Amino acid sequence: MQSIRLLIAWIWVAVPLGWGVYQSVNKSLPLFGGAIKPAPATAPVK
């Protein structure tokens, strides 16, 4: 019974913590160039 309570406590803490870390990383990606788009192709010079 003690191990079940411990598991529930870990889940209770880990899920919101994981969600917060995910949101922080997701919002900071543009700062560090995580959303890199390929450069647009240039038209050949005639």
C-alpha distance matrix in Angstrom:
0.0 3.8 5.5 5.3 6.5 8.8 10.0 10.9 12.6 14.5 15.6 16.6 18.8 20.0 21.4 23.8 24.7 25.6 27.6 29.4 30.3 31.5 33.7 35.1 36.1 37.5 39.6 40.9 42.0 45.5 45.9 45.6 47.3 44.3 46.0 49.0 51.5 54.3 57.7 59.9 62.6 66.0 69.1 71.6 74.7 77.8
3.8 0.0 3.8 5.5 5.2 6.2 8.7 10.0 10.6 12.4 14.4 15.2 16.8 18.1 20.1 22.3 22.7 23.9 26.1 27.6 28.3 29.9 32.1 33.2 34.2 35.9 37.9 38.9 40.2 43.7 43.9 43.5 45.5 42.6 44.6 47.6 50.2 53.1 56.4 58.8 61.5 64.9 68.0 70.5 73.5 76.7
5.5 3.8 0.0 3.8 5.4 5.0 6.1 8.6 9.7 10.5 12.3 14.0 15.4 16.0 18.1 20.7 20.9 21.6 24.1 25.8 26.2 27.5 30.0 31.1 31.8 33.5 35.8 36.7 37.7 41.3 41.6 41.0 42.8 39.9 41.8 44.7 47.3 50.1 53.4 55.8 58.5 61.9 65.0 67.4 70.4 73.6
5.3 5.5 3.8 0.0 3.8 5.4 5.0 6.2 8.6 9.9 10.6 12.1 14.4 15.1 16.4 19.0 19.9 20.5 22.5 24.6 25.4 26.3 28.6 30.2 31.0 32.3 34.6 35.8 36.9 40.4 40.9 40.5 42.2 39.1 40.8 43.8 46.2 49.1 52.4 54.7 57.4 60.8 63.8 66.3 69.4 72.6
6.5 5.2 5.4 3.8 0.0 3.8 5.4 5.1 6.1 8.6 9.9 10.3 12.4 14.0 15.5 17.5 18.4 19.7 21.6 23.2 24.3 25.7 27.6 29.0 30.2 31.7 33.6 34.9 36.3 39.7 40.0 39.9 41.8 38.9 40.6 43.7 46.3 49.3 52.5 54.8 57.7 61.0 64.1 66.7 69.7 72.9
8.8 6.2 5.0 5.4 3.8 0.0 3.8 5.4 5.0 6.2 8.7 9.7 10.8 12.0 14.2 16.3 16.5 17.7 20.1 21.5 22.1 23.8 26.0 27.0 28.0 29.8 31.7 32.7 34.1 37.6 37.7 37.3 39.4 36.6 38.5 41.6 44.3 47.2 50.5 52.9 55.7 59.0 62.2 64.7 67.6 70.9
10.0 8.7 6.1 5.0 5.4 3.8 0.0 3.8 5.4 5.1 6.2 8.5 10.0 10.3 12.0 14.8 15.2 15.7 18.0 20.0 20.5 21.6 24.0 25.4 26.1 27.6 29.9 31.0 32.0 35.6 36.0 35.6 37.3 34.3 36.1 39.1 41.7 44.5 47.8 50.2 52.9 56.3 59.4 61.9 64.9 68.1
10.9 10.0 8.6 6.2 5.1 5.4 3.8 0.0 3.8 5.5 5.1 6.0 8.7 9.8 10.6 13.0 14.2 15.1 16.8 18.7 19.9 21.0 22.9 24.5 25.7 26.9 28.9 30.4 31.7 35.0 35.6 35.5 37.3 34.3 35.8 39.0 41.5 44.5 47.7 49.9 52.8 56.1 59.2 61.9 64.8 68.0
12.6 10.6 9.7 8.6 6.1 5.0 5.4 3.8 0.0 3.8 5.4 4.9 6.3 8.5 10.3 11.8 12.5 14.2 16.1 17.3 18.5 20.2 21.9 23.1 24.5 26.1 27.8 29.0 30.6 34.0 34.1 34.2 36.2 33.5 35.3 38.5 41.2 44.3 47.4 49.8 52.8 55.9 59.1 61.8 64.6 67.9
14.5 12.4 10.5 9.9 8.6 6.2 5.1 5.5 3.8 0.0 3.8 5.4 5.3 5.8 8.4 10.6 10.4 11.5 14.0 15.4 15.9 17.6 19.8 20.8 21.8 23.6 25.5 26.5 27.9 31.4 31.5 31.3 33.3 30.5 32.4 35.5 38.3 41.3 44.5 46.9 49.8 53.0 56.3 58.8 61.7 65.0
15.6 14.4 12.3 10.6 9.9 8.7 6.2 5.1 5.4 3.8 0.0 3.8 5.4 5.0 5.8 8.7 9.6 10.1 11.9 14.0 15.0 15.9 18.0 19.7 20.7 21.9 24.0 25.4 26.6 30.0 30.6 30.5 32.2 29.2 30.7 33.9 36.5 39.5 42.7 44.9 47.9 51.1 54.3 56.9 59.9 63.1
16.6 15.2 14.0 12.1 10.3 9.7 8.5 6.0 4.9 5.4 3.8 0.0 3.8 5.9 6.2 7.4 9.0 10.7 11.8 13.3 15.0 16.3 17.7 19.3 21.0 22.1 23.7 25.3 27.0 30.1 30.6 30.9 32.8 30.0 31.5 34.9 37.4 40.6 43.7 45.8 48.9 52.1 55.2 58.0 60.8 64.1
18.8 16.8 15.4 14.4 12.4 10.8 10.0 8.7 6.3 5.3 5.4 3.8 0.0 3.8 5.8 6.1 6.3 8.6 10.4 11.1 12.4 14.4 15.9 16.8 18.5 20.2 21.6 22.8 24.7 27.9 28.0 28.2 30.4 27.8 29.6 32.9 35.7 38.9 41.9 44.2 47.4 50.4 53.7 56.4 59.1 62.5
20.0 18.1 16.0 15.1 14.0 12.0 10.3 9.8 8.5 5.8 5.0 5.9 3.8 0.0 3.8 5.8 5.0 5.8 8.4 9.8 10.3 11.9 14.1 15.1 16.2 17.8 19.8 20.9 22.2 25.7 26.0 25.9 27.8 25.0 26.9 30.1 32.8 35.9 39.0 41.4 44.4 47.6 50.8 53.5 56.2 59.6
21.4 20.1 18.1 16.4 15.5 14.2 12.0 10.6 10.3 8.4 5.8 6.2 5.8 3.8 0.0 3.8 5.4 5.2 6.2 8.7 10.0 10.5 12.3 14.3 15.4 16.3 18.3 20.0 21.3 24.5 25.3 25.5 27.0 24.1 25.4 28.8 31.3 34.5 37.6 39.7 42.8 46.0 49.1 51.9 54.7 57.9
23.8 22.3 20.7 19.0 17.5 16.3 14.8 13.0 11.8 10.6 8.7 7.4 6.1 5.8 3.8 0.0 3.8 5.4 5.0 6.1 8.6 9.7 10.5 12.2 14.2 15.1 16.4 18.3 20.1 23.0 23.6 24.2 26.0 23.4 24.7 28.3 30.8 34.2 37.0 39.1 42.4 45.4 48.6 51.5 54.1 57.4
24.7 22.7 20.9 19.9 18.4 16.5 15.2 14.2 12.5 10.4 9.6 9.0 6.3 5.0 5.4 3.8 0.0 3.8 5.4 5.1 6.2 8.6 9.9 10.6 12.3 14.1 15.5 16.6 18.5 21.6 21.7 22.1 24.2 21.8 23.6 26.9 29.8 33.1 35.9 38.3 41.5 44.5 47.8 50.6 53.1 56.5
25.6 23.9 21.6 20.5 19.7 17.7 15.7 15.1 14.2 11.5 10.1 10.7 8.6 5.8 5.2 5.4 3.8 0.0 3.8 5.4 5.1 6.1 8.6 9.9 10.6 12.0 14.2 15.4 16.6 20.0 20.5 20.5 22.2 19.4 21.1 24.4 27.1 30.3 33.3 35.7 38.8 41.9 45.1 47.8 50.6 53.9
27.6 26.1 24.1 22.5 21.6 20.1 18.0 16.8 16.1 14.0 11.9 11.8 10.4 8.4 6.2 5.0 5.4 3.8 0.0 3.8 5.5 5.0 6.2 8.6 10.0 10.4 12.2 14.2 15.5 18.6 19.5 20.1 21.5 18.7 19.9 23.4 25.8 29.2 32.1 34.2 37.4 40.5 43.6 46.5 49.2 52.5
29.4 27.6 25.8 24.6 23.2 21.5 20.0 18.7 17.3 15.4 14.0 13.3 11.1 9.8 8.7 6.1 5.1 5.4 3.8 0.0 3.8 5.4 5.1 6.1 8.6 9.8 10.6 12.2 14.4 17.2 17.5 18.4 20.3 18.1 19.5 23.0 25.7 29.2 31.8 34.1 37.5 40.3 43.6 46.5 48.9 52.3
30.3 28.3 26.2 25.4 24.3 22.1 20.5 19.9 18.5 15.9 15.0 15.0 12.4 10.3 10.0 8.6 6.2 5.1 5.5 3.8 0.0 3.8 5.5 5.1 6.1 8.4 9.9 10.6 12.3 15.6 15.7 15.9 18.0 15.7 17.6 20.9 23.9 27.2 29.9 32.5 35.7 38.6 41.9 44.6 47.1 50.6
31.5 29.9 27.5 26.3 25.7 23.8 21.6 21.0 20.2 17.6 15.9 16.3 14.4 11.9 10.5 9.7 8.6 6.1 5.0 5.4 3.8 0.0 3.8 5.5 5.3 6.0 8.6 10.0 10.8 14.1 15.1 15.2 16.6 13.8 15.2 18.6 21.3 24.6 27.5 29.8 33.0 36.0 39.3 42.1 44.7 48.1
33.7 32.1 30.0 28.6 27.6 26.0 24.0 22.9 21.9 19.8 18.0 17.7 15.9 14.1 12.3 10.5 9.9 8.6 6.2 5.1 5.5 3.8 0.0 3.8 5.5 5.0 6.1 8.5 10.1 12.7 13.7 14.8 16.2 13.9 14.8 18.4 20.9 24.5 27.0 29.1 32.5 35.4 38.6 41.6 44.0 47.4
35.1 33.2 31.1 30.2 29.0 27.0 25.4 24.5 23.1 20.8 19.7 19.3 16.8 15.1 14.3 12.2 10.6 9.9 8.6 6.1 5.1 5.5 3.8 0.0 3.8 5.4 5.3 6.1 8.7 11.3 11.4 12.5 14.5 12.8 14.5 17.9 20.8 24.3 26.6 29.1 32.5 35.1 38.5 41.3 43.6 47.1
36.1 34.2 31.8 31.0 30.2 28.0 26.1 25.7 24.5 21.8 20.7 21.0 18.5 16.2 15.4 14.2 12.3 10.6 10.0 8.6 6.1 5.3 5.5 3.8 0.0 3.8 5.5 5.1 6.2 9.6 10.0 10.1 11.9 9.7 11.8 15.0 18.1 21.4 23.9 26.6 29.9 32.6 36.1 38.7 41.1 44.6
37.5 35.9 33.5 32.3 31.7 29.8 27.6 26.9 26.1 23.6 21.9 22.1 20.2 17.8 16.3 15.1 14.1 12.0 10.4 9.8 8.4 6.0 5.0 5.4 3.8 0.0 3.8 5.6 5.5 8.3 10.1 10.7 11.5 8.9 9.8 13.4 16.0 19.6 22.1 24.4 27.7 30.5 33.9 36.7 39.2 42.6
39.6 37.9 35.8 34.6 33.6 31.7 29.9 28.9 27.8 25.5 24.0 23.7 21.6 19.8 18.3 16.4 15.5 14.2 12.2 10.6 9.9 8.6 6.1 5.3 5.5 3.8 0.0 3.8 5.7 7.0 8.2 10.2 11.3 9.9 10.5 14.1 16.6 20.2 22.3 24.4 28.0 30.5 33.8 36.8 39.0 42.4
40.9 38.9 36.7 35.8 34.9 32.7 31.0 30.4 29.0 26.5 25.4 25.3 22.8 20.9 20.0 18.3 16.6 15.4 14.2 12.2 10.6 10.0 8.5 6.1 5.1 5.6 3.8 0.0 3.8 5.6 5.3 6.8 8.9 8.2 9.9 12.9 16.0 19.4 21.3 23.9 27.4 29.7 33.2 36.0 38.0 41.6
42.0 40.2 37.7 36.9 36.3 34.1 32.0 31.7 30.6 27.9 26.6 27.0 24.7 22.2 21.3 20.1 18.5 16.6 15.5 14.4 12.3 10.8 10.1 8.7 6.2 5.5 5.7 3.8 0.0 3.8 5.4 5.4 6.1 4.5 6.4 9.4 12.6 15.9 18.1 20.8 24.1 26.7 30.2 32.9 35.1 38.6
45.5 43.7 41.3 40.4 39.7 37.6 35.6 35.0 34.0 31.4 30.0 30.1 27.9 25.7 24.5 23.0 21.6 20.0 18.6 17.2 15.6 14.1 12.7 11.3 9.6 8.3 7.0 5.6 3.8 0.0 3.8 5.5 5.0 5.5 5.7 8.2 10.9 14.4 15.9 18.4 22.0 24.2 27.7 30.5 32.5 36.0
45.9 43.9 41.6 40.9 40.0 37.7 36.0 35.6 34.1 31.5 30.6 30.6 28.0 26.0 25.3 23.6 21.7 20.5 19.5 17.5 15.7 15.1 13.7 11.4 10.0 10.1 8.2 5.3 5.4 3.8 0.0 3.8 5.7 7.5 9.0 10.7 13.8 16.8 18.0 20.8 24.2 26.1 29.7 32.3 34.0 37.7
45.6 43.5 41.0 40.5 39.9 37.3 35.6 35.5 34.2 31.3 30.5 30.9 28.2 25.9 25.5 24.2 22.1 20.5 20.1 18.4 15.9 15.2 14.8 12.5 10.1 10.7 10.2 6.8 5.4 5.5 3.8 0.0 3.8 5.6 8.4 9.4 13.0 15.6 17.1 20.3 23.4 25.5 29.2 31.5 33.4 37.1
47.3 45.5 42.8 42.2 41.8 39.4 37.3 37.3 36.2 33.3 32.2 32.8 30.4 27.8 27.0 26.0 24.2 22.2 21.5 20.3 18.0 16.6 16.2 14.5 11.9 11.5 11.3 8.9 6.1 5.0 5.7 3.8 0.0 3.8 5.5 5.7 9.2 11.9 13.4 16.6 19.7 22.0 25.6 28.0 30.0 33.7
44.3 42.6 39.9 39.1 38.9 36.6 34.3 34.3 33.5 30.5 29.2 30.0 27.8 25.0 24.1 23.4 21.8 19.4 18.7 18.1 15.7 13.8 13.9 12.8 9.7 8.9 9.9 8.2 4.5 5.5 7.5 5.6 3.8 0.0 3.8 5.6 9.2 12.1 14.5 17.6 20.6 23.3 26.9 29.3 31.7 35.2
46.0 44.6 41.8 40.8 40.6 38.5 36.1 35.8 35.3 32.4 30.7 31.5 29.6 26.9 25.4 24.7 23.6 21.1 19.9 19.5 17.6 15.2 14.8 14.5 11.8 9.8 10.5 9.9 6.4 5.7 9.0 8.4 5.5 3.8 0.0 3.8 6.3 9.9 12.3 14.8 18.1 20.9 24.3 27.0 29.5 32.9
49.0 47.6 44.7 43.8 43.7 41.6 39.1 39.0 38.5 35.5 33.9 34.9 32.9 30.1 28.8 28.3 26.9 24.4 23.4 23.0 20.9 18.6 18.4 17.9 15.0 13.4 14.1 12.9 9.4 8.2 10.7 9.4 5.7 5.6 3.8 0.0 3.8 6.6 9.1 12.0 15.0 17.8 21.3 23.8 26.3 29.8
51.5 50.2 47.3 46.2 46.3 44.3 41.7 41.5 41.2 38.3 36.5 37.4 35.7 32.8 31.3 30.8 29.8 27.1 25.8 25.7 23.9 21.3 20.9 20.8 18.1 16.0 16.6 16.0 12.6 10.9 13.8 13.0 9.2 9.2 6.3 3.8 0.0 3.8 6.4 8.7 11.8 14.8 18.1 20.8 23.5 26.8
54.3 53.1 50.1 49.1 49.3 47.2 44.5 44.5 44.3 41.3 39.5 40.6 38.9 35.9 34.5 34.2 33.1 30.3 29.2 29.2 27.2 24.6 24.5 24.3 21.4 19.6 20.2 19.4 15.9 14.4 16.8 15.6 11.9 12.1 9.9 6.6 3.8 0.0 3.8 6.3 8.7 11.9 15.2 17.6 20.4 23.7
57.7 56.4 53.4 52.4 52.5 50.5 47.8 47.7 47.4 44.5 42.7 43.7 41.9 39.0 37.6 37.0 35.9 33.3 32.1 31.8 29.9 27.5 27.0 26.6 23.9 22.1 22.3 21.3 18.1 15.9 18.0 17.1 13.4 14.5 12.3 9.1 6.4 3.8 0.0 3.8 6.4 8.8 12.4 14.8 17.3 20.7
59.9 58.8 55.8 54.7 54.8 52.9 50.2 49.9 49.8 46.9 44.9 45.8 44.2 41.4 39.7 39.1 38.3 35.7 34.2 34.1 32.5 29.8 29.1 29.1 26.6 24.4 24.4 23.9 20.8 18.4 20.8 20.3 16.6 17.6 14.8 12.0 8.7 6.3 3.8 0.0 3.8 6.3 9.5 12.5 15.1 18.3
62.6 61.5 58.5 57.4 57.7 55.7 52.9 52.8 52.8 49.8 47.9 48.9 47.4 44.4 42.8 42.4 41.5 38.8 37.4 37.5 35.7 33.0 32.5 32.5 29.9 27.7 28.0 27.4 24.1 22.0 24.2 23.4 19.7 20.6 18.1 15.0 11.8 8.7 6.4 3.8 0.0 3.8 6.6 9.1 12.2 15.2
66.0 64.9 61.9 60.8 61.0 59.0 56.3 56.1 55.9 53.0 51.1 52.1 50.4 47.6 46.0 45.4 44.5 41.9 40.5 40.3 38.6 36.0 35.4 35.1 32.6 30.5 30.5 29.7 26.7 24.2 26.1 25.5 22.0 23.3 20.9 17.8 14.8 11.9 8.8 6.3 3.8 0.0 3.8 6.4 8.8 12.0
69.1 68.0 65.0 63.8 64.1 62.2 59.4 59.2 59.1 56.3 54.3 55.2 53.7 50.8 49.1 48.6 47.8 45.1 43.6 43.6 41.9 39.3 38.6 38.5 36.1 33.9 33.8 33.2 30.2 27.7 29.7 29.2 25.6 26.9 24.3 21.3 18.1 15.2 12.4 9.5 6.6 3.8 0.0 3.8 6.4 9.0
71.6 70.5 67.4 66.3 66.7 64.7 61.9 61.9 61.8 58.8 56.9 58.0 56.4 53.5 51.9 51.5 50.6 47.8 46.5 46.5 44.6 42.1 41.6 41.3 38.7 36.7 36.8 36.0 32.9 30.5 32.3 31.5 28.0 29.3 27.0 23.8 20.8 17.6 14.8 12.5 9.1 6.4 3.8 0.0 3.8 6.3
74.7 73.5 70.4 69.4 69.7 67.6 64.9 64.8 64.6 61.7 59.9 60.8 59.1 56.2 54.7 54.1 53.1 50.6 49.2 48.9 47.1 44.7 44.0 43.6 41.1 39.2 39.0 38.0 35.1 32.5 34.0 33.4 30.0 31.7 29.5 26.3 23.5 20.4 17.3 15.1 12.2 8.8 6.4 3.8 0.0 3.8
77.8 76.7 73.6 72.6 72.9 70.9 68.1 68.0 67.9 65.0 63.1 64.1 62.5 59.6 57.9 57.4 56.5 53.9 52.5 52.3 50.6 48.1 47.4 47.1 44.6 42.6 42.4 41.6 38.6 36.0 37.7 37.1 33.7 35.2 32.9 29.8 26.8 23.7 20.7 18.3 15.2 12.0 9.0 6.3 3.8 0.0
